[in-house]
Amino acid sequence: MTKTGMRFGRGVILAAAALAIAAGSASAQMYDGKTIRIIIPYGPGGTYDKYGQTFSDHLGRHIPGNPTVIVQHMPGAGGSKAMNWFANAAPKDNAHLIVPLDNSVVNQLMRPKKMRYDARQFRWVGSSNQTNMVMVSRTDIGVNSWEDMKQAGMICSTSGKSSTGYIVPKLASSLLGFKIKMVTGYKGSSRSILAVEQGETNCASFNWLAWSSKVPQWFKGDKPFAKAVLQVGIFRDPDLPADVPMLGDLVKDKMDKAVVNFIAVAGILGRGLALHPDASDDAVKTLQMAYDKMNADKGFASDLQRRKLRLMAATGVDIQKAVAQAVTDASPEVVARARKLIYEM
């Protein structure tokens, strides 16, 4: 290499290093002394809250400038109140994040008049879990498998019609002939599960972590208080017994299978964070990098385990692609069929 070439190469390296330092300095200035708020779309106690609280405990140390990170609960309308507020009224300051609904895409397409957002426009930061929706029933009403639900009178508790706790039981009821009455208005999974325990209702549908972390004693012994009877997702939940069937495997009609797959997209989004659609590219890159570092942090993983949560990491870039693909793949015919099965039957 010539001396000129060597000087040029050294100059490129030094210039790149200077840019990296400048970028790091700019990121530090963006969040130095700032407070980042994580919006939880449900009340305290559920997995949205537990993951959000864990994010707030760990994310800040991976962000240049070490900002303070706090949580703010905004329950209502099955989580859609917070989603609509975040998309349309939240400060555009790069300092507000949301733990987005796992069924953001499903709600957006099925209830467009009530969902005033486009999930593709959120700036996805990353996720720390993927979630199947799992229907659980008390056994004292004679339910030990999904077939039993055709005969038993089921009363399921949930927050609102936008929640997967409403969508999954209604979909299963229409496809498999269950006799289900839905009771809405409970503030999140904790209150809905308490209603099952107290006998106000006898079934509910949440991700398996909500069940296993809150009421693990329900599923133990020769005569368990409750059983998982059905799951909806892209893949089988690794923590569930092998005899808990996937709804998609029980459905024969091609269009109905497409509907189940459409609803199952919710599992991919899991529990993570997103920025406002108008967040700056610098903020997105900074927080995506910080989130990935948090997911790789042993202390974060240990804290999740302590809270009986699991880590199944996904990057913001991958989620952004998955959301865009899910919207593209959902044909008007599939969405219309899903809407009919869930809200009109």
C-alpha positions as CSV (number, residue, x, y, z in Angstrom):
1,M,0.0,0.0,0.0
2,T,1.3,3.5,-0.8
3,K,1.8,6.1,1.8
4,T,-1.0,8.0,0.3
5,G,-3.2,4.9,0.5
6,M,-2.2,4.3,4.1
7,R,-3.0,7.9,5.0
8,F,-6.4,7.6,3.3
9,G,-7.2,4.4,5.1
10,R,-6.1,5.8,8.4
11,G,-8.2,8.9,7.7
12,V,-11.3,6.8,7.0
13,I,-10.9,4.9,10.2
14,L,-10.4,8.1,12.2
15,A,-13.3,9.7,10.5
16,A,-15.6,6.7,11.3
17,A,-14.4,6.7,14.9
18,A,-15.1,10.4,15.1
19,L,-18.6,9.8,13.7
20,A,-19.3,7.0,16.2
21,I,-18.1,9.2,19.1
22,A,-20.3,12.1,17.8
23,A,-23.3,9.7,17.4
24,G,-22.8,8.5,21.0
25,S,-22.5,12.0,22.2
26,A,-25.6,13.0,20.4
27,S,-27.5,10.0,21.9
28,A,-26.3,10.9,25.3
29,Q,-27.4,14.5,24.9
30,M,-30.8,13.3,23.7
31,Y,-31.5,11.5,27.0
32,D,-29.1,12.9,29.5
33,G,-31.1,14.1,32.5
34,K,-34.4,13.1,30.9
35,T,-37.2,10.9,32.1
36,I,-38.6,8.2,29.8
37,R,-42.2,7.0,30.4
38,I,-43.4,3.6,29.5
39,I,-47.1,3.4,29.0
40,I,-48.8,0.2,30.2
41,P,-52.2,-0.3,28.4
42,Y,-53.7,-2.2,31.4
43,G,-53.8,-1.9,35.2
44,P,-51.1,-3.2,37.5
45,G,-50.4,-6.9,38.0
46,G,-50.7,-8.4,34.6
47,T,-47.9,-9.5,32.2
48,Y,-47.9,-6.1,30.4
49,D,-47.2,-4.4,33.7
50,K,-44.7,-7.0,34.9
51,Y,-42.6,-6.8,31.7
52,G,-43.0,-3.0,31.7
53,Q,-41.8,-2.7,35.2
54,T,-38.8,-4.9,34.4
55,F,-38.0,-2.8,31.3
56,S,-38.1,0.3,33.5
57,D,-35.6,-1.3,36.0
58,H,-33.1,-2.2,33.3
59,L,-33.4,-0.3,30.1
60,G,-32.0,3.1,31.3
61,R,-28.6,1.8,32.1
62,H,-28.1,0.7,28.4
63,I,-29.2,4.1,27.0
64,P,-26.5,6.8,26.6
65,G,-27.1,9.5,29.2
66,N,-28.6,7.0,31.6
67,P,-32.1,8.5,31.7
68,T,-34.7,7.7,34.4
69,V,-37.3,5.2,33.2
70,I,-40.7,5.1,34.8
71,V,-44.1,3.4,34.0
72,Q,-47.5,4.9,33.7
73,H,-50.7,2.8,33.6
74,M,-53.5,3.7,31.2
75,P,-56.2,1.0,31.3
76,G,-59.4,1.0,29.4
77,A,-61.3,-0.5,26.4
78,G,-59.2,-3.7,26.4
79,G,-56.0,-1.7,26.0
80,S,-57.1,0.3,22.9
81,K,-57.5,3.5,25.0
82,A,-53.8,3.7,25.5
83,M,-53.0,2.6,22.0
84,N,-55.2,5.4,20.5
85,W,-53.8,8.0,22.9
86,F,-50.2,7.0,22.2
87,A,-50.7,7.3,18.4
88,N,-52.6,10.5,18.5
89,A,-52.0,12.5,21.7
90,A,-48.7,11.4,23.3
91,P,-45.9,13.9,23.4
92,K,-43.7,13.6,20.3
93,D,-40.5,13.9,22.4
94,N,-38.7,10.6,21.8
95,A,-39.2,10.0,25.6
96,H,-42.6,8.1,25.6
97,L,-42.8,4.4,24.9
98,I,-45.6,1.9,25.0
99,V,-45.9,-1.8,25.7
100,P,-48.1,-2.3,22.7
101,L,-51.0,-4.7,22.5
102,D,-50.0,-8.1,21.1
103,N,-53.2,-7.9,19.0
104,S,-52.4,-4.5,17.6
105,V,-52.6,-5.7,14.0
106,V,-55.8,-7.8,14.6
107,N,-57.6,-4.9,16.2
108,Q,-56.5,-2.4,13.6
109,L,-57.9,-4.5,10.7
110,M,-61.1,-5.8,12.4
111,R,-62.2,-2.6,14.1
112,P,-60.8,0.2,12.1
113,K,-63.3,2.8,13.3
114,K,-62.3,2.3,16.9
115,M,-58.6,1.8,16.4
116,R,-57.2,5.2,15.4
117,Y,-53.7,4.0,14.6
118,D,-51.7,2.1,12.1
119,A,-49.4,-0.6,13.7
120,R,-47.0,-0.3,10.8
121,Q,-46.2,3.3,11.7
122,F,-45.2,2.6,15.3
123,R,-41.4,2.5,15.6
124,W,-40.9,-1.0,17.1
125,V,-38.0,-1.1,19.6
126,G,-38.0,-4.9,20.4
127,S,-39.7,-7.6,22.3
128,S,-38.8,-9.9,25.2
129,N,-41.4,-12.6,24.9
130,Q,-43.7,-14.2,22.4
131,T,-47.2,-15.2,23.6
132,N,-49.8,-17.8,22.7
133,M,-53.3,-17.1,23.9
134,V,-54.4,-20.0,26.2
135,M,-58.0,-20.7,27.2
136,V,-58.3,-22.0,30.8
137,S,-61.4,-23.3,32.5
138,R,-62.3,-24.4,36.0
139,T,-62.6,-28.2,36.2
140,D,-65.5,-28.1,38.7
141,I,-67.9,-27.4,35.8
142,G,-66.9,-30.6,34.1
143,V,-64.3,-29.2,31.7
144,N,-61.1,-31.2,31.4
145,S,-60.5,-30.9,27.6
146,W,-61.7,-28.7,24.7
147,E,-64.4,-31.3,23.8
148,D,-66.0,-30.8,27.2
149,M,-66.5,-27.1,26.4
150,K,-69.2,-28.0,23.8
151,Q,-71.4,-29.1,26.7
152,A,-70.5,-26.9,29.6
153,G,-72.0,-23.5,30.1
154,M,-68.9,-21.2,29.9
155,I,-68.8,-17.7,31.4
156,C,-65.5,-16.0,30.5
157,S,-64.1,-12.8,32.0
158,T,-62.0,-10.2,30.2
159,S,-61.3,-6.5,30.0
160,G,-63.0,-5.5,26.7
161,K,-63.8,-6.5,23.1
162,S,-60.4,-5.4,21.9
163,S,-58.5,-7.8,24.1
164,T,-57.3,-11.3,23.1
165,G,-59.2,-12.4,26.2
166,Y,-62.4,-11.6,24.3
167,I,-61.3,-12.4,20.7
168,V,-60.0,-16.0,21.3
169,P,-63.0,-17.4,23.3
170,K,-65.4,-15.8,20.8
171,L,-63.5,-17.2,17.9
172,A,-63.2,-20.7,19.4
173,S,-66.9,-20.6,20.3
174,S,-67.9,-19.8,16.7
175,L,-65.6,-22.4,15.2
176,L,-66.0,-25.3,17.6
177,G,-69.5,-24.8,19.0
178,F,-68.7,-23.8,22.5
179,K,-71.4,-22.3,24.7
180,I,-69.7,-19.1,25.9
181,K,-71.0,-15.9,27.5
182,M,-68.4,-13.1,27.7
183,V,-68.3,-10.7,30.7
184,T,-66.2,-7.6,30.0
185,G,-65.1,-4.6,32.1
186,Y,-62.4,-6.3,34.2
187,K,-59.3,-4.2,34.5
188,G,-56.7,-6.5,33.0
189,S,-55.7,-10.2,33.5
190,S,-55.3,-10.1,37.2
191,R,-58.9,-9.0,37.9
192,S,-60.2,-11.4,35.2
193,I,-58.4,-14.3,36.8
194,L,-59.6,-13.3,40.2
195,A,-63.2,-13.4,38.9
196,V,-62.6,-17.0,37.8
197,E,-61.1,-17.9,41.2
198,Q,-64.1,-16.3,43.1
199,G,-66.7,-18.1,40.9
200,E,-68.0,-14.9,39.1
201,T,-66.9,-16.6,35.9
202,N,-65.4,-20.0,35.1
203,C,-63.0,-19.4,32.2
204,A,-60.7,-16.8,30.7
205,S,-58.0,-16.6,28.0
206,F,-54.6,-15.0,28.5
207,N,-51.0,-15.9,27.6
208,W,-49.7,-18.8,29.6
209,L,-47.3,-16.6,31.6
210,A,-50.3,-14.8,33.0
211,W,-51.6,-18.1,34.3
212,S,-48.4,-19.8,35.4
213,S,-47.0,-16.7,37.2
214,K,-50.2,-15.7,39.0
215,V,-52.0,-19.0,39.9
216,P,-49.6,-21.9,39.3
217,Q,-51.3,-23.8,42.1
218,W,-54.4,-24.1,40.0
219,F,-52.8,-26.6,37.7
220,K,-51.2,-29.0,40.2
221,G,-52.3,-32.3,41.7
222,D,-54.5,-35.1,40.6
223,K,-57.6,-32.9,40.8
224,P,-56.5,-29.5,39.6
225,F,-58.7,-26.4,40.1
226,A,-58.4,-25.5,36.4
227,K,-56.9,-26.8,33.2
228,A,-55.5,-25.2,30.0
229,V,-57.8,-26.6,27.2
230,L,-56.9,-24.7,24.0
231,Q,-54.2,-22.4,22.6
232,V,-53.8,-20.0,19.7
233,G,-50.5,-19.1,18.3
234,I,-47.9,-19.6,15.5
235,F,-46.2,-22.4,17.4
236,R,-47.0,-24.5,20.5
237,D,-46.2,-22.8,23.7
238,P,-43.1,-24.7,25.0
239,D,-44.3,-24.5,28.6
240,L,-47.8,-26.1,28.0
241,P,-48.6,-29.8,28.3
242,A,-48.5,-31.6,24.9
243,D,-52.2,-32.4,25.1
244,V,-53.3,-28.8,24.9
245,P,-54.3,-28.5,21.2
246,M,-53.8,-25.6,18.8
247,L,-57.1,-24.1,17.6
248,G,-55.7,-24.2,14.0
249,D,-55.3,-28.0,14.2
250,L,-58.9,-28.5,15.1
251,V,-60.3,-26.4,12.3
252,K,-60.8,-28.0,8.8
253,D,-62.2,-25.2,6.6
254,K,-59.5,-23.4,4.6
255,M,-60.9,-19.9,5.2
256,D,-61.4,-20.6,8.9
257,K,-57.8,-21.8,9.2
258,A,-56.7,-18.5,7.6
259,V,-58.7,-16.6,10.2
260,V,-57.0,-18.5,13.0
261,N,-53.6,-17.8,11.5
262,F,-54.5,-14.1,11.2
263,I,-55.4,-14.0,14.9
264,A,-52.3,-16.0,15.8
265,V,-50.1,-13.1,14.6
266,A,-50.6,-11.6,18.0
267,G,-48.2,-14.1,19.5
268,I,-45.3,-12.7,17.5
269,L,-45.5,-9.3,19.0
270,G,-45.5,-10.6,22.6
271,R,-44.3,-8.1,25.2
272,G,-42.0,-5.4,24.1
273,L,-41.8,-1.7,23.5
274,A,-42.6,0.8,20.7
275,L,-41.9,4.5,20.0
276,H,-44.3,7.0,18.6
277,P,-44.7,7.0,14.8
278,D,-43.0,10.5,14.7
279,A,-40.0,9.5,16.8
280,S,-36.7,10.5,15.2
281,D,-34.5,7.9,13.5
282,D,-31.7,8.7,16.0
283,A,-34.0,7.9,18.9
284,V,-35.2,4.6,17.2
285,K,-31.6,3.4,16.6
286,T,-30.5,4.4,20.1
287,L,-33.3,2.6,21.8
288,Q,-33.2,-0.4,19.6
289,M,-29.5,-0.8,20.4
290,A,-30.2,-0.3,24.1
291,Y,-33.1,-2.8,24.1
292,D,-31.0,-5.5,22.4
293,K,-28.3,-4.9,25.0
294,M,-30.9,-5.2,27.7
295,N,-32.2,-8.5,26.3
296,A,-28.6,-9.8,26.3
297,D,-28.0,-8.7,29.9
298,K,-27.8,-11.6,32.4
299,G,-29.1,-9.3,35.1
300,F,-32.2,-8.6,33.0
301,A,-32.8,-12.3,32.4
302,S,-32.3,-13.1,36.1
303,D,-34.9,-10.4,37.0
304,L,-37.4,-11.8,34.6
305,Q,-36.9,-15.3,36.0
306,R,-37.4,-13.9,39.5
307,R,-40.7,-12.4,38.5
308,K,-41.7,-15.7,36.8
309,L,-41.4,-14.2,33.4
310,R,-39.5,-15.7,30.4
311,L,-37.2,-14.3,27.8
312,M,-37.8,-15.0,24.1
313,A,-36.1,-12.0,22.5
314,A,-36.9,-10.4,19.1
315,T,-35.4,-7.3,17.6
316,G,-37.3,-4.2,16.7
317,V,-36.2,-4.5,13.1
318,D,-37.7,-8.1,12.9
319,I,-40.9,-7.0,14.6
320,Q,-41.3,-4.0,12.2
321,K,-41.1,-6.5,9.3
322,A,-43.5,-8.9,10.9
323,V,-46.1,-6.3,11.5
324,A,-45.9,-5.0,7.9
325,Q,-46.1,-8.5,6.6
326,A,-49.1,-9.4,8.8
327,V,-51.0,-6.4,7.5
328,T,-50.2,-7.2,3.9
329,D,-51.1,-10.9,4.2
330,A,-54.5,-10.2,5.8
331,S,-56.9,-10.2,2.9
332,P,-60.2,-8.4,3.2
333,E,-62.0,-11.7,2.9
334,V,-60.1,-13.2,5.9
335,V,-60.6,-10.0,8.0
336,A,-64.3,-10.0,7.2
337,R,-64.7,-13.6,8.1
338,A,-62.8,-13.0,11.4
339,R,-65.0,-10.0,12.2
340,K,-68.2,-12.1,11.6
341,L,-67.0,-15.1,13.7
342,I,-65.9,-12.9,16.7
343,Y,-68.3,-10.0,16.8
344,E,-71.4,-11.1,14.9
345,M,-72.1,-14.8,15.9
